[in-house]
Amino acid sequence: MRCLFALVPLSCAVLLPFFADAVPPPAAVRSARPAARQAVAAQRQPPAGMERQCKCAEIKPCKDRYQKTMEPCLDTCQSHITSLGGNFRQVKACFTPKESLLNSAMRCTERQHDNACSHSSAAQFVPKRYGQTLENEAMVEIDRMIGRMGLDKSGSMKKLVSVSKKLFGCLKQCMAKRAGNCEKQLKCGLLLPSDSAMVQKTKSCALNNGFNTATAQQTCHCVANAGVKDLKSVCNKVVIS
């Protein structure tokens, strides 16, 4: 499953809710991904293509609600894991020892974007962003990683990729529902770098906090031994770089 190869999907699950309703952008917008974002001084109405920047105090309760939904939503979406032959409880147990590592990597990712929300009482406007483009960039990067590992994208690997996409979609929908779609009520956005920069920073946080090749291979073997047999031929080729 793709989530074995990087922390990007986890970070996406936390960050995606705070984009503009997480809807695909118009074609003209999709191709433009500026590397830097500058907040615009407050105006009565947001300029075209802009929206109010979220204040840190207002997004924290919503973010906390989202983070608490991950485990119950894994339970809800477990059919995607069992469809690969995995014993769900055993697969979950493979990640339990890595919980502190994953949490550290997630905190690192959040620190990379300390200025995403506004600490000021004054209103600011930021460019609208679209969750689908970040998700797409994450999946493109993971496809690149799979290519660098020399893995055959057909056969069992194609099945793993297909199921992992369904799992991520299930998690995203479940988390939004359990969190009460709280982000939509905020009607604001974040000040963030380009999608590609966000993905690379997330990878850097994962590596710097111990989610390296050895850890990924160990986790992969654990999941394979828990019944996801299609991973057996993959694990020794996994490289996190």
MDAnalysis code that builds the backbone (N, CA, C; Angstrom):
import MDAnalysis as mda
import numpy as np

u = mda.Universe.empty(723, n_residues=241, atom_resindex=np.repeat(np.arange(241), 3), trajectory=True)
u.add_TopologyAttr("name", ["N", "CA", "C"] * 241)
u.add_TopologyAttr("resid", np.arange(1, 242))
u.add_TopologyAttr("resname", ["MET", "ARG", "CYS", "LEU", "PHE", "ALA", "LEU", "VAL", "PRO", "LEU", "SER", "CYS", "ALA", "VAL", "LEU", "LEU", "PRO", "PHE", "PHE", "ALA", "ASP", "ALA", "VAL", "PRO", "PRO", "PRO", "ALA", "ALA", "VAL", "ARG", "SER", "ALA", "ARG", "PRO", "ALA", "ALA", "ARG", "GLN", "ALA", "VAL", "ALA", "ALA", "GLN", "ARG", "GLN", "PRO", "PRO", "ALA", "GLY", "MET", "GLU", "ARG", "GLN", "CYS", "LYS", "CYS", "ALA", "GLU", "ILE", "LYS", "PRO", "CYS", "LYS", "ASP", "ARG", "TYR", "GLN", "LYS", "THR", "MET", "GLU", "PRO", "CYS", "LEU", "ASP", "THR", "CYS", "GLN", "SER", "HIS", "ILE", "THR", "SER", "LEU", "GLY", "GLY", "ASN", "PHE", "ARG", "GLN", "VAL", "LYS", "ALA", "CYS", "PHE", "THR", "PRO", "LYS", "GLU", "SER", "LEU", "LEU", "ASN", "SER", "ALA", "MET", "ARG", "CYS", "THR", "GLU", "ARG", "GLN", "HIS", "ASP", "ASN", "ALA", "CYS", "SER", "HIS", "SER", "SER", "ALA", "ALA", "GLN", "PHE", "VAL", "PRO", "LYS", "ARG", "TYR", "GLY", "GLN", "THR", "LEU", "GLU", "ASN", "GLU", "ALA", "MET", "VAL", "GLU", "ILE", "ASP", "ARG", "MET", "ILE", "GLY", "ARG", "MET", "GLY", "LEU", "ASP", "LYS", "SER", "GLY", "SER", "MET", "LYS", "LYS", "LEU", "VAL", "SER", "VAL", "SER", "LYS", "LYS", "LEU", "PHE", "GLY", "CYS", "LEU", "LYS", "GLN", "CYS", "MET", "ALA", "LYS", "ARG", "ALA", "GLY", "ASN", "CYS", "GLU", "LYS", "GLN", "LEU", "LYS", "CYS", "GLY", "LEU", "LEU", "LEU", "PRO", "SER", "ASP", "SER", "ALA", "MET", "VAL", "GLN", "LYS", "THR", "LYS", "SER", "CYS", "ALA", "LEU", "ASN", "ASN", "GLY", "PHE", "ASN", "THR", "ALA", "THR", "ALA", "GLN", "GLN", "THR", "CYS", "HIS", "CYS", "VAL", "ALA", "ASN", "ALA", "GLY", "VAL", "LYS", "ASP", "LEU", "LYS", "SER", "VAL", "CYS", "ASN", "LYS", "VAL", "VAL", "ILE", "SER"])
u.atoms.positions = np.array([
    [0.839, -1.203, 0.000],
    [0.000, 0.000, 0.000],
    [0.866, 1.243, 0.000],
    [0.384, 2.293, -0.661],
    [1.186, 3.497, -0.788],
    [1.530, 4.096, 0.565],
    [0.639, 3.971, 1.530],
    [0.912, 4.598, 2.824],
    [2.110, 3.970, 3.506],
    [2.589, 2.827, 3.011],
    [3.794, 2.228, 3.571],
    [5.035, 2.983, 3.120],
    [4.970, 3.650, 1.981],
    [6.148, 4.232, 1.377],
    [6.416, 5.672, 1.788],
    [5.439, 6.357, 2.339],
    [5.652, 7.755, 2.715],
    [4.588, 8.223, 3.681],
    [4.903, 9.315, 4.392],
    [3.944, 9.914, 5.315],
    [3.051, 10.922, 4.612],
    [3.267, 11.113, 3.331],
    [2.514, 12.135, 2.606],
    [1.004, 11.965, 2.747],
    [0.442, 10.753, 2.547],
    [-1.007, 10.638, 2.672],
    [-1.522, 11.047, 4.045],
    [-0.767, 10.728, 5.116],
    [-1.192, 11.120, 6.457],
    [-1.224, 12.627, 6.588],
    [-0.197, 13.274, 6.072],
    [-0.168, 14.729, 6.145],
    [-1.291, 15.328, 5.311],
    [-1.548, 14.724, 4.176],
    [-2.651, 15.202, 3.344],
    [-3.965, 15.124, 4.104],
    [-4.143, 14.009, 4.820],
    [-5.398, 13.826, 5.541],
    [-5.624, 14.912, 6.571],
    [-4.527, 15.428, 7.153],
    [-4.647, 16.488, 8.154],
    [-4.775, 17.853, 7.495],
    [-4.038, 18.084, 6.389],
    [-4.005, 19.405, 5.765],
    [-5.150, 19.653, 4.792],
    [-5.607, 18.601, 4.112],
    [-6.613, 18.781, 3.071],
    [-7.870, 19.511, 3.523],
    [-8.378, 19.249, 4.743],
    [-9.623, 19.897, 5.136],
    [-9.567, 21.409, 5.107],
    [-8.379, 22.002, 5.201],
    [-8.283, 23.445, 5.324],
    [-8.050, 24.152, 3.992],
    [-8.248, 23.420, 2.884],
    [-8.255, 24.054, 1.582],
    [-9.688, 24.436, 1.256],
    [-9.851, 25.202, 0.193],
    [-11.179, 25.716, -0.165],
    [-12.103, 24.583, -0.585],
    [-12.777, 23.992, 0.377],
    [-13.746, 22.927, 0.168],
    [-13.154, 21.705, -0.528],
    [-11.834, 21.652, -0.666],
    [-11.140, 20.505, -1.265],
    [-11.754, 20.102, -2.604],
    [-12.012, 21.077, -3.465],
    [-12.579, 20.783, -4.777],
    [-11.523, 21.026, -5.837],
    [-11.614, 20.322, -6.983],
    [-10.622, 20.527, -8.033],
    [-10.697, 21.947, -8.565],
    [-9.543, 22.550, -8.905],
    [-9.529, 23.912, -9.430],
    [-9.867, 23.935, -10.907],
    [-10.173, 25.107, -11.451],
    [-10.327, 25.224, -12.900],
    [-9.015, 24.865, -13.581],
    [-9.079, 24.454, -14.832],
    [-7.872, 24.008, -15.544],
    [-6.796, 25.069, -15.544],
    [-7.176, 26.322, -15.688],
    [-6.184, 27.400, -15.759],
    [-5.460, 27.572, -14.448],
    [-6.137, 27.263, -13.343],
    [-5.524, 27.423, -12.028],
    [-4.656, 26.233, -11.693],
    [-5.060, 25.050, -12.165],
    [-4.385, 23.824, -11.777],
    [-2.918, 23.832, -12.160],
    [-2.580, 24.454, -13.286],
    [-1.201, 24.419, -13.766],
    [-0.312, 25.433, -13.068],
    [-0.889, 26.395, -12.397],
    [-0.096, 27.444, -11.753],
    [0.077, 27.139, -10.287],
    [1.323, 26.901, -9.850],
    [1.581, 26.556, -8.464],
    [2.742, 27.398, -7.962],
    [2.521, 28.689, -7.599],
    [3.612, 29.550, -7.144],
    [4.331, 28.947, -5.955],
    [5.653, 29.162, -5.884],
    [6.441, 28.591, -4.796],
    [6.240, 29.344, -3.502],
    [5.914, 30.621, -3.570],
    [5.758, 31.408, -2.346],
    [4.395, 32.058, -2.331],
    [3.861, 32.232, -1.105],
    [2.555, 32.853, -0.952],
    [2.696, 34.080, -0.063],
    [2.099, 35.166, -0.495],
    [2.133, 36.381, 0.301],
    [0.721, 36.758, 0.693],
    [0.496, 36.975, 1.989],
    [-0.809, 37.422, 2.445],
    [-1.060, 38.833, 1.927],
    [-2.296, 39.114, 1.610],
    [-2.676, 40.430, 1.113],
    [-3.359, 41.192, 2.232],
    [-3.035, 42.485, 2.335],
    [-3.626, 43.301, 3.392],
    [-5.140, 43.233, 3.320],
    [-5.740, 43.334, 4.497],
    [-7.179, 43.149, 4.618],
    [-7.967, 44.114, 3.736],
    [-9.002, 43.597, 3.110],
    [-9.938, 44.395, 2.352],
    [-11.341, 43.963, 2.766],
    [-12.331, 44.756, 2.377],
    [-13.696, 44.430, 2.780],
    [-14.133, 43.103, 2.175],
    [-13.834, 42.908, 0.892],
    [-14.154, 41.666, 0.204],
    [-12.862, 41.072, -0.357],
    [-12.721, 39.733, -0.323],
    [-11.505, 39.125, -0.883],
    [-11.391, 39.414, -2.371],
    [-10.201, 39.732, -2.856],
    [-10.002, 39.892, -4.306],
    [-10.266, 38.561, -5.005],
    [-10.419, 38.590, -6.290],
    [-10.652, 37.366, -7.059],
    [-9.530, 36.370, -6.809],
    [-9.900, 35.130, -6.566],
    [-8.914, 34.085, -6.334],
    [-8.315, 34.081, -4.943],
    [-8.852, 34.909, -4.049],
    [-8.335, 34.995, -2.681],
    [-9.438, 34.617, -1.691],
    [-9.031, 34.366, -0.456],
    [-9.980, 34.109, 0.623],
    [-9.352, 34.523, 1.947],
    [-10.179, 34.634, 2.964],
    [-9.685, 35.035, 4.279],
    [-8.716, 33.987, 4.819],
    [-7.602, 34.452, 5.401],
    [-6.652, 33.531, 6.013],
    [-7.193, 33.067, 7.363],
    [-7.134, 31.766, 7.602],
    [-7.598, 31.211, 8.880],
    [-6.745, 31.744, 10.025],
    [-7.370, 32.028, 11.143],
    [-6.636, 32.398, 12.350],
    [-6.287, 31.119, 13.105],
    [-5.090, 31.089, 13.679],
    [-4.600, 29.876, 14.333],
    [-5.552, 29.398, 15.424],
    [-6.091, 30.349, 16.186],
    [-6.972, 29.985, 17.298],
    [-8.249, 29.313, 16.813],
    [-8.733, 29.690, 15.641],
    [-10.001, 29.136, 15.175],
    [-9.841, 27.773, 14.502],
    [-8.660, 27.499, 13.938],
    [-8.517, 26.200, 13.272],
    [-8.072, 25.095, 14.218],
    [-7.486, 25.444, 15.369],
    [-6.964, 24.411, 16.268],
    [-8.034, 23.408, 16.695],
    [-9.217, 23.844, 17.153],
    [-10.228, 22.854, 17.548],
    [-10.614, 21.924, 16.403],
    [-10.704, 22.483, 15.193],
    [-11.069, 21.666, 14.037],
    [-9.950, 20.682, 13.697],
    [-8.710, 21.156, 13.726],
    [-7.563, 20.283, 13.442],
    [-7.489, 19.153, 14.460],
    [-7.723, 19.485, 15.731],
    [-7.705, 18.462, 16.782],
    [-8.779, 17.410, 16.539],
    [-9.939, 17.848, 16.085],
    [-11.022, 16.900, 15.802],
    [-10.626, 15.962, 14.674],
    [-9.987, 16.507, 13.649],
    [-9.553, 15.669, 12.527],
    [-8.519, 14.638, 12.972],
    [-7.562, 15.063, 13.786],
    [-6.498, 14.151, 14.197],
    [-7.041, 12.996, 15.036],
    [-8.128, 13.239, 15.748],
    [-8.722, 12.189, 16.581],
    [-9.544, 11.196, 15.768],
    [-9.778, 11.502, 14.505],
    [-10.615, 10.621, 13.687],
    [-9.825, 9.521, 12.983],
    [-8.494, 9.619, 12.957],
    [-7.696, 8.679, 12.168],
    [-7.929, 7.224, 12.579],
    [-7.802, 6.939, 13.880],
    [-7.922, 5.541, 14.321],
    [-9.316, 4.971, 14.094],
    [-10.392, 5.662, 14.525],
    [-11.717, 5.090, 14.251],
    [-12.010, 4.959, 12.763],
    [-11.459, 5.850, 11.959],
    [-11.704, 5.760, 10.519],
    [-10.924, 4.608, 9.889],
    [-9.780, 4.273, 10.446],
    [-9.077, 3.071, 9.984],
    [-9.946, 1.843, 10.214],
    [-10.630, 1.818, 11.364],
    [-11.547, 0.711, 11.646],
    [-12.682, 0.691, 10.624],
    [-13.220, 1.867, 10.329],
    [-14.324, 1.964, 9.373],
    [-13.906, 1.494, 7.983],
    [-12.670, 1.791, 7.602],
    [-12.197, 1.509, 6.242],
    [-11.398, 0.212, 6.140],
    [-11.472, -0.623, 7.155],
    [-10.615, -1.811, 7.193],
    [-10.891, -2.796, 6.066],
    [-12.078, -2.733, 5.451],
    [-12.396, -3.688, 4.382],
    [-11.411, -3.582, 3.220],
    [-10.833, -2.400, 3.023],
    [-9.864, -2.236, 1.934],
    [-8.573, -2.996, 2.239],
    [-8.226, -3.079, 3.513],
    [-7.034, -3.827, 3.919],
    [-7.302, -5.326, 3.859],
    [-8.464, -5.734, 4.360],
    [-8.783, -7.165, 4.351],
    [-8.985, -7.677, 2.925],
    [-9.335, -6.785, 1.992],
    [-9.504, -7.217, 0.599],
    [-8.185, -7.679, -0.007],
    [-7.071, -7.261, 0.607],
    [-5.743, -7.689, 0.155],
    [-5.282, -8.948, 0.876],
    [-6.140, -9.466, 1.752],
    [-5.801, -10.674, 2.490],
    [-5.231, -10.420, 3.866],
    [-5.121, -9.154, 4.252],
    [-4.520, -8.814, 5.535],
    [-5.442, -9.020, 6.720],
    [-4.863, -9.454, 7.830],
    [-5.574, -9.504, 9.105],
    [-5.511, -8.097, 9.690],
    [-6.656, -7.442, 9.801],
    [-6.661, -6.025, 10.141],
    [-5.978, -5.738, 11.471],
    [-6.257, -6.516, 12.493],
    [-5.654, -6.272, 13.810],
    [-4.144, -6.436, 13.753],
    [-3.673, -7.428, 13.008],
    [-2.231, -7.642, 12.892],
    [-1.567, -6.520, 12.088],
    [-2.250, -6.056, 11.040],
    [-1.704, -4.950, 10.247],
    [-1.591, -3.696, 11.107],
    [-2.627, -3.391, 11.889],
    [-2.585, -2.225, 12.778],
    [-1.432, -2.345, 13.768],
    [-1.211, -3.563, 14.258],
    [-0.142, -3.792, 15.237],
    [1.235, -3.504, 14.642],
    [1.368, -3.608, 13.334],
    [2.650, -3.313, 12.685],
    [3.020, -1.840, 12.832],
    [2.012, -0.985, 12.948],
    [2.261, 0.454, 13.017],
    [2.306, 0.984, 14.442],
    [1.829, 0.188, 15.404],
    [1.803, 0.648, 16.799],
    [3.180, 1.052, 17.307],
    [4.239, 0.257, 17.078],
    [5.574, 0.662, 17.552],
    [6.104, 1.922, 16.860],
    [5.507, 2.270, 15.732],
    [5.976, 3.442, 14.973],
    [5.158, 4.692, 15.288],
    [4.247, 4.594, 16.260],
    [3.333, 5.710, 16.517],
    [4.070, 6.985, 16.908],
    [5.064, 6.866, 17.791],
    [5.792, 8.066, 18.223],
    [6.579, 8.664, 17.059],
    [7.137, 7.802, 16.220],
    [7.873, 8.263, 15.036],
    [6.941, 9.029, 14.096],
    [5.765, 8.453, 13.849],
    [4.804, 9.092, 12.959],
    [4.327, 10.424, 13.521],
    [4.086, 10.458, 14.836],
    [3.638, 11.701, 15.470],
    [4.710, 12.784, 15.378],
    [5.974, 12.378, 15.569],
    [7.078, 13.344, 15.475],
    [7.183, 13.909, 14.065],
    [7.025, 13.042, 13.086],
    [7.089, 13.489, 11.695],
    [5.938, 14.440, 11.374],
    [4.758, 14.147, 11.920],
    [3.610, 15.020, 11.691],
    [3.815, 16.380, 12.351],
    [4.371, 16.382, 13.565],
    [4.643, 17.656, 14.249],
    [5.678, 18.468, 13.476],
    [6.677, 17.777, 12.936],
    [7.694, 18.437, 12.115],
    [7.042, 19.095, 10.902],
    [6.133, 18.382, 10.262],
    [5.438, 18.924, 9.096],
    [4.645, 20.171, 9.466],
    [3.994, 20.136, 10.621],
    [3.224, 21.299, 11.066],
    [4.142, 22.487, 11.348],
    [5.305, 22.216, 11.937],
    [6.244, 23.310, 12.239],
    [6.763, 23.964, 10.960],
    [6.829, 23.181, 9.887],
    [7.280, 23.725, 8.606],
    [6.315, 24.789, 8.079],
    [5.094, 24.772, 8.625],
    [4.061, 25.687, 8.131],
    [3.479, 26.509, 9.273],
    [4.356, 27.003, 10.143],
    [3.916, 27.786, 11.304],
    [3.124, 29.027, 10.914],
    [3.440, 29.592, 9.759],
    [2.773, 30.824, 9.335],
    [1.570, 30.567, 8.432],
    [1.164, 29.297, 8.356],
    [0.030, 28.972, 7.489],
    [-1.242, 29.672, 7.952],
    [-1.426, 29.716, 9.275],
    [-2.570, 30.433, 9.836],
    [-2.085, 31.763, 10.400],
    [-3.010, 32.664, 10.624],
    [-2.661, 34.006, 11.092],
    [-2.713, 34.095, 12.615],
    [-1.653, 34.692, 13.192],
    [-1.623, 34.937, 14.636],
    [-2.120, 36.347, 14.955],
    [-2.448, 37.092, 13.917],
    [-2.867, 38.485, 14.084],
    [-4.386, 38.586, 14.165],
    [-4.851, 39.606, 14.862],
    [-6.294, 39.844, 14.933],
    [-6.800, 40.524, 13.664],
    [-5.878, 41.126, 12.923],
    [-6.257, 41.802, 11.679],
    [-6.552, 40.777, 10.584],
    [-7.558, 41.064, 9.784],
    [-7.920, 40.150, 8.700],
    [-6.859, 40.174, 7.609],
    [-6.543, 39.011, 7.080],
    [-5.606, 38.870, 5.966],
    [-6.270, 38.005, 4.907],
    [-5.842, 38.168, 3.658],
    [-6.342, 37.325, 2.588],
    [-5.182, 36.559, 1.959],
    [-5.459, 35.326, 1.565],
    [-4.445, 34.463, 0.955],
    [-5.019, 33.857, -0.324],
    [-4.151, 33.403, -1.234],
    [-4.650, 32.753, -2.457],
    [-5.445, 31.497, -2.120],
    [-6.530, 31.283, -2.840],
    [-7.294, 30.052, -2.658],
    [-6.444, 28.865, -3.088],
    [-6.568, 27.786, -2.347],
    [-5.855, 26.548, -2.686],
    [-6.876, 25.423, -2.809],
    [-6.474, 24.367, -3.502],
    [-7.392, 23.273, -3.777],
    [-6.777, 21.956, -3.313],
    [-7.496, 21.271, -2.433],
    [-6.982, 20.044, -1.841],
    [-6.627, 18.975, -2.849],
    [-7.380, 18.907, -3.952],
    [-7.132, 17.854, -4.924],
    [-5.750, 17.967, -5.548],
    [-5.256, 19.205, -5.730],
    [-3.942, 19.362, -6.358],
    [-2.825, 18.880, -5.436],
    [-2.982, 19.080, -4.115],
    [-1.991, 18.569, -3.168],
    [-2.013, 17.049, -3.148],
    [-3.200, 16.489, -3.131],
    [-3.332, 15.033, -3.151],
    [-2.702, 14.460, -4.418],
    [-2.972, 15.098, -5.555],
    [-2.401, 14.624, -6.818],
    [-0.877, 14.681, -6.793],
    [-0.317, 15.776, -6.262],
    [1.135, 15.931, -6.197],
    [1.758, 14.860, -5.307],
    [1.073, 14.543, -4.190],
    [1.566, 13.500, -3.289],
    [1.620, 12.156, -4.005],
    [0.571, 11.832, -4.746],
    [0.516, 10.558, -5.443],
    [1.542, 10.498, -6.578],
    [1.770, 11.634, -7.243],
    [2.791, 11.683, -8.299],
    [4.168, 11.401, -7.712],
    [4.465, 12.000, -6.557],
    [5.762, 11.782, -5.913],
    [5.931, 10.327, -5.495],
    [4.867, 9.729, -4.974],
    [4.954, 8.325, -4.566],
    [5.131, 7.435, -5.794],
    [4.491, 7.789, -6.905],
    [4.714, 7.049, -8.152],
    [6.180, 7.144, -8.582],
    [6.776, 8.325, -8.402],
    [8.198, 8.490, -8.731],
    [9.053, 7.575, -7.855],
    [8.728, 7.529, -6.569],
    [9.481, 6.682, -5.649],
    [9.369, 5.217, -6.047],
    [8.162, 4.800, -6.416],
    [7.956, 3.416, -6.853],
    [8.794, 3.135, -8.101],
    [8.839, 4.112, -9.020],
    [9.645, 3.956, -10.227],
    [11.123, 3.833, -9.916],
    [11.610, 4.663, -8.963],
    [13.033, 4.609, -8.594],
    [13.394, 3.285, -7.926],
    [12.406, 2.645, -7.311],
    [12.659, 1.349, -6.673],
    [12.717, 0.220, -7.700],
    [12.342, 0.536, -8.944],
    [12.364, -0.486, -9.984],
    [11.238, -1.486, -9.868],
    [10.124, -1.069, -9.261],
    [8.994, -1.975, -9.070],
    [8.118, -2.002, -10.314],
    [7.647, -3.194, -10.664],
    [6.740, -3.362, -11.796],
    [5.361, -2.837, -11.394],
    [4.845, -1.861, -12.142],
    [3.566, -1.241, -11.778],
    [2.355, -2.037, -12.259],
    [2.595, -3.190, -12.854],
    [1.486, -4.035, -13.291],
    [1.286, -5.161, -12.279],
    [0.317, -6.003, -12.521],
    [0.092, -7.163, -11.672],
    [-0.243, -6.810, -10.241],
    [0.475, -7.449, -9.301],
    [0.173, -7.271, -7.877],
    [0.387, -5.833, -7.427],
    [1.396, -5.157, -8.010],
    [1.657, -3.774, -7.621],
    [0.499, -2.877, -8.042],
    [-0.059, -3.137, -9.205],
    [-1.205, -2.360, -9.680],
    [-2.386, -2.530, -8.734],
    [-2.575, -3.743, -8.248],
    [-3.658, -4.018, -7.300],
    [-3.432, -3.273, -5.992],
    [-2.197, -3.291, -5.487],
    [-1.868, -2.593, -4.246],
    [-2.133, -1.093, -4.375],
    [-1.727, -0.532, -5.512],
    [-1.912, 0.902, -5.741],
    [-3.399, 1.243, -5.804],
    [-4.167, 0.421, -6.505],
    [-5.600, 0.662, -6.644],
    [-6.309, 0.626, -5.293],
    [-5.985, -0.373, -4.493],
    [-6.631, -0.500, -3.180],
    [-6.203, 0.629, -2.250],
    [-4.931, 1.023, -2.328],
    [-4.457, 2.094, -1.451],
    [-5.157, 3.413, -1.771],
    [-5.457, 3.655, -3.051],
    [-6.205, 4.858, -3.427],
    [-7.599, 4.827, -2.818],
    [-8.226, 3.660, -2.872],
    [-9.567, 3.521, -2.299],
    [-9.528, 3.706, -0.785],
    [-8.475, 3.191, -0.154],
    [-8.327, 3.341, 1.295],
    [-8.177, 4.810, 1.664],
    [-7.337, 5.534, 0.928],
    [-7.135, 6.944, 1.227],
    [-8.430, 7.730, 1.031],
    [-9.167, 7.419, -0.043],
    [-10.440, 8.089, -0.288],
    [-11.441, 7.820, 0.817],
    [-11.473, 6.585, 1.287],
    [-12.368, 6.208, 2.387],
    [-11.999, 6.954, 3.660],
    [-10.699, 7.016, 3.968],
    [-10.234, 7.715, 5.171],
    [-10.589, 9.199, 5.109],
    [-10.364, 9.813, 3.960],
    [-10.626, 11.246, 3.808],
    [-12.106, 11.552, 4.037],
    [-12.971, 10.734, 3.444],
    [-14.413, 10.948, 3.583],
    [-14.872, 10.697, 5.017],
    [-14.362, 9.632, 5.616],
    [-14.736, 9.282, 6.989],
    [-14.283, 10.349, 7.975],
    [-13.048, 10.820, 7.817],
    [-12.515, 11.826, 8.735],
    [-13.313, 13.123, 8.664],
    [-13.678, 13.527, 7.460],
    [-14.469, 14.749, 7.301],
    [-15.822, 14.608, 7.990],
    [-16.442, 13.449, 7.819],
    [-17.758, 13.219, 8.425],
    [-17.674, 13.203, 9.944],
    [-16.678, 12.498, 10.483],
    [-16.541, 12.399, 11.940],
    [-16.167, 13.741, 12.571],
    [-15.460, 14.563, 11.816],
    [-15.078, 15.885, 12.334],
    [-16.189, 16.908, 12.128],
    [-17.305, 16.452, 11.572],
    [-18.437, 17.346, 11.373],
    [-18.225, 18.354, 10.260],
    [-17.307, 18.026, 9.332],
    [-16.981, 18.970, 8.249],
    [-16.733, 20.372, 8.796],
    [-16.027, 20.413, 9.934],
    [-15.847, 21.681, 10.643],
    [-15.110, 22.724, 9.816],
    [-14.256, 22.289, 8.895],
    [-13.480, 23.246, 8.111],
    [-14.357, 24.084, 7.186],
    [-15.483, 23.510, 6.745],
    [-16.357, 24.254, 5.833],
    [-17.032, 25.426, 6.541],
    [-17.224, 25.273, 7.847],
    [-17.860, 26.345, 8.611],
    [-16.907, 27.522, 8.825],
    [-15.596, 27.258, 8.740],
    [-14.614, 28.322, 8.974],
    [-14.528, 29.298, 7.807],
    [-14.739, 28.781, 6.599],
    [-14.700, 29.622, 5.393],
    [-13.407, 30.442, 5.311],
    [-12.284, 29.736, 5.377],
    [-10.987, 30.409, 5.308],
    [-9.962, 29.460, 4.704],
    [-8.754, 29.968, 4.455],
    [-7.700, 29.151, 3.866],
    [-6.371, 29.389, 4.554],
    [-5.355, 28.640, 4.129],
    [-4.028, 28.710, 4.732],
    [-3.013, 29.317, 3.769],
    [-1.979, 29.896, 4.345],
    [-0.874, 30.469, 3.572],
    [0.210, 29.401, 3.458],
    [0.326, 28.781, 2.291],
    [1.191, 27.618, 2.132],
    [2.066, 27.743, 0.891],
    [3.197, 27.020, 0.877],
    [4.041, 26.990, -0.326],
    [3.374, 26.150, -1.407],
    [4.056, 25.959, -2.510],
    [3.506, 25.160, -3.603],
    [3.263, 23.726, -3.150],
    [2.406, 23.028, -3.871],
    [2.109, 21.635, -3.541],
    [3.376, 20.782, -3.538],
    [4.241, 20.983, -4.551],
    [5.466, 20.177, -4.630],
    [6.382, 20.463, -3.444],
    [6.466, 21.732, -3.021],
    [7.299, 22.077, -1.864],
    [6.753, 21.437, -0.597],
    [5.439, 21.403, -0.456],
    [4.832, 20.779, 0.720],
    [5.144, 19.289, 0.778],
    [5.054, 18.631, -0.371],
    [5.338, 17.196, -0.424],
    [6.795, 16.925, -0.060],
    [7.719, 17.730, -0.591],
    [9.139, 17.522, -0.307],
    [9.459, 17.789, 1.166],
    [8.820, 18.795, 1.759],
    [9.036, 19.082, 3.182],
    [8.509, 17.944, 4.046],
    [7.393, 17.354, 3.641],
    [6.838, 16.219, 4.381],
    [7.783, 15.028, 4.316],
    [8.341, 14.770, 3.125],
    [9.317, 13.685, 2.982],
    [10.531, 13.931, 3.864],
    [11.007, 15.169, 3.881],
    [12.166, 15.521, 4.699],
    [11.881, 15.279, 6.175],
    [10.691, 15.644, 6.625],
    [10.321, 15.423, 8.028],
    [10.269, 13.931, 8.347],
    [9.755, 13.148, 7.408],
    [9.688, 11.703, 7.620],
    [11.086, 11.113, 7.789],
    [11.989, 11.477, 6.882],
    [13.360, 10.966, 6.940],
    [14.082, 11.426, 8.198],
    [13.932, 12.699, 8.537],
    [14.632, 13.261, 9.699],
    [14.123, 12.711, 11.023],
    [12.942, 12.119, 11.004],
    [12.377, 11.570, 12.237],
    [12.369, 10.045, 12.254],
    [13.179, 9.451, 11.391],
    [13.398, 8.012, 11.476],
    [12.600, 7.140, 10.540],
    [11.737, 7.738, 9.711],
    [10.998, 6.911, 8.763],
    [11.861, 6.737, 7.521],
    [12.911, 5.928, 7.680],
    [13.896, 5.724, 6.623],
    [13.666, 4.380, 5.937],
    [14.612, 3.998, 5.089],
    [14.472, 2.750, 4.339],
    [14.336, 1.547, 5.258],
    [15.181, 1.464, 6.285],
    [15.139, 0.314, 7.195],
    [13.785, 0.210, 7.890],
    [13.281, 1.332, 8.375],
    [11.988, 1.336, 9.060],
    [10.865, 0.952, 8.108],
    [10.902, 1.502, 6.894],
    [9.863, 1.204, 5.910],
    [9.882, -0.271, 5.520],
    [11.079, -0.835, 5.326],
    [11.172, -2.250, 4.965],
    [10.679, -3.143, 6.096],
    [11.050, -2.801, 7.318],
    [10.603, -3.582, 8.476],
    [9.077, -3.572, 8.582],
    [8.486, -2.396, 8.420],
    [7.031, -2.279, 8.494],
    [6.368, -3.039, 7.354],
    [6.953, -2.942, 6.176],
    [6.429, -3.644, 5.007],
    [6.416, -5.155, 5.233],
    [7.510, -5.703, 5.750],
    [7.578, -7.146, 6.030],
    [6.538, -7.544, 7.073],
    [6.333, -6.689, 8.059],
    [5.347, -6.966, 9.099],
    [3.949, -7.067, 8.488],
    [3.613, -6.121, 7.616],
    [2.297, -6.119, 6.972],
    [2.157, -7.326, 6.044],
    [3.228, -7.669, 5.345],
    [3.199, -8.845, 4.468],
    [2.940, -10.106, 5.281],
    [3.595, -10.206, 6.431],
    [3.405, -11.368, 7.302],
    [2.029, -11.388, 7.953],
    [1.369, -10.224, 7.947],
    [0.009, -10.141, 8.498],
    [-1.039, -10.522, 7.456],
    [-0.580, -10.981, 6.304],
    [-1.513, -11.512, 5.316],
    [-1.540, -10.814, 3.976],
    [-0.890, -9.645, 3.865],
    [-0.873, -8.936, 2.575],
    [0.281, -9.502, 1.753],
    [0.065, -10.670, 1.209],
    [1.140, -11.446, 0.591],
    [1.717, -10.782, -0.659],
    [0.935, -9.926, -1.311],
    [1.442, -9.250, -2.509],
    [2.632, -8.346, -2.200],
    [2.825, -8.026, -0.925],
    [3.950, -7.171, -0.538],
    [5.263, -7.935, -0.411],
    [5.196, -9.242, -0.318],
    [6.408, -10.027, -0.049],
    [7.512, -9.774, -1.072],
    [7.129, -9.605, -2.325],
    [8.138, -9.377, -3.371],
    [8.549, -7.911, -3.467],
    [7.910, -7.061, -2.680],
    [8.132, -5.622, -2.752],
    [9.060, -5.117, -1.660],
    [8.917, -5.656, -0.457],
    [9.526, -5.062, 0.743],
    [11.029, -4.817, 0.646],
    [11.785, -5.780, 0.128],
    [13.241, -5.614, 0.069],
    [13.678, -4.563, -0.949],
    [12.749, -4.141, -1.805],
    [13.065, -3.127, -2.812],
    [12.683, -1.718, -2.364],
    [11.984, -1.624, -1.244],
    [11.527, -0.315, -0.768],
    [12.720, 0.548, -0.383],
    [12.774, 1.745, -0.934],
    [13.827, 2.710, -0.612],
    [13.161, 4.059, -0.373],
    [13.423, 4.653, 0.780],
    [12.903, 5.979, 1.096],
    [14.018, 6.991, 0.859],
    [13.845, 7.847, -0.139],
    [14.890, 8.824, -0.475],
    [14.261, 10.095, -1.011],
])
